[in-house]
Every structure is written in C-alpha cells, then in structure tokens.
C-alpha cells in the first residue's frame, strides 16, 4: 500500500467516525425529550403506585407496623361481598343487589334512550314537515336550564303516577331527560349519510325499515355505540 493510499484510508476512517458521531448525536437529541418525559412521568407515578398498593394491602390487614408493613391477613374488610354491611347501627343492602339494580338501570336507560333518540333523529333528519325546525330546537330545552329546576316537576309527576322510590321511575326519568340532547347529536350523524344511498336501496326493493336498519344505521353504527 502506497503512502497516498494509507493517508486516504486514514482520512476516510476519520470521516466515517465523525459521521457516526453526528448521527448518534442527532439521535440522542431526538430521544432526549421523550426520555425526559418518561423519567418525569415515572417519578411522579411511583408515589401514586405505592399509594394504590398500600390501599390494597390495608384492605387485607387489620393493622400495620410503622404504617407500612401489614401485621396480619384478614378478609373482614371484604365481608360486604357476601353479607350485609352494618355501619353505626345502619344495615346497608347486599352489594350484589345494588350491583344488579345498577346494571338493570344502565341497560334499560341505554335501550330506551338510544331507541327513542335514533327514531326521532332519523325523522328530523329525513322528514320535511311543518314545524320540524322548531321541534329540533326544542330538543335542546332539556339542557337549556339547570337540572335542579326540574326537580319539583319530576317529583310531582312520579308521585302522581306512583313511581316514587322505584327503579321504573329512575329509569324513565333518566332516560327521557337525555333523549333531547341524544336526538340532536344522532340527527347530525344521520345528516352525513347520503340520501342517494337510501334511494338506491329503495330502487333495489328494500322497504323503508330495511333501508333504515341495514344501511343507515350501519353507516352510523359507531356513532350510535357512543
């Protein structure tokens, strides 16, 4: 190897080393913000993580040594899962009864609110009848005033029909107070579905209900699930 070739080889290796260093430096600069963010979030999350761990440990223990180390294992704090809960002489109902009632209320409210809102939203979106604009604007009246303003009226109605302190009264009250806003939102999603799609379905022999359920609702499936 000649002297020229040796010099050229050394200069080439130096150039490659400098290029590698610059690439590593650029990569390090790009990763630095993410690394700092991860470190900050980790440091701030560790105390919260220990707090949740401590809550779990204290639920299975009668006491702690130094407020950290559990002294004994017990399931007394979880007895509400299989027996009634008594606090200061007051006996609370079984947790599974409460859970079942909550689940029933949630399912019934969802079914009623979605069913009525979808039907009303579709009619307001596709229908062209006198007063449709006023009817659409009136759907927002349920949210134009604070909910507390309708408390007396709701109590009077439920008391008149004998639905005070019943699951049916809670379901009907909650469902129908949310139909107004839900109708307004769903009507907007129906407006985005092209009418030509429904026309094409009717030309192919689909009835109004078939077009609604098979095409329009399917196009708005994600919106309806929300």
Buried (B, 14 or more C-beta within 10 A) or exposed (E): EEEEEEEEEEEEEEEEEEEEEEEEEEEEEEEEEEEEEEEEEEEEEEEEEEEEEBEEBBEBBEEEEEEEEBEEEBEEEEEBEEEEEEEEEEEEEBBEEEEEEEEEBEEBBEEBBBEBBBBBBBBBBBEEEEEEEEBBEEBEEBEEEEEEEBEEEBEEBBEEEEBEEEEEBBBBBBBBBBBBBBBBBBBEBBEEBEEEEBEEBEEEEBEEEEBBEEBBBEBBEEBBEE
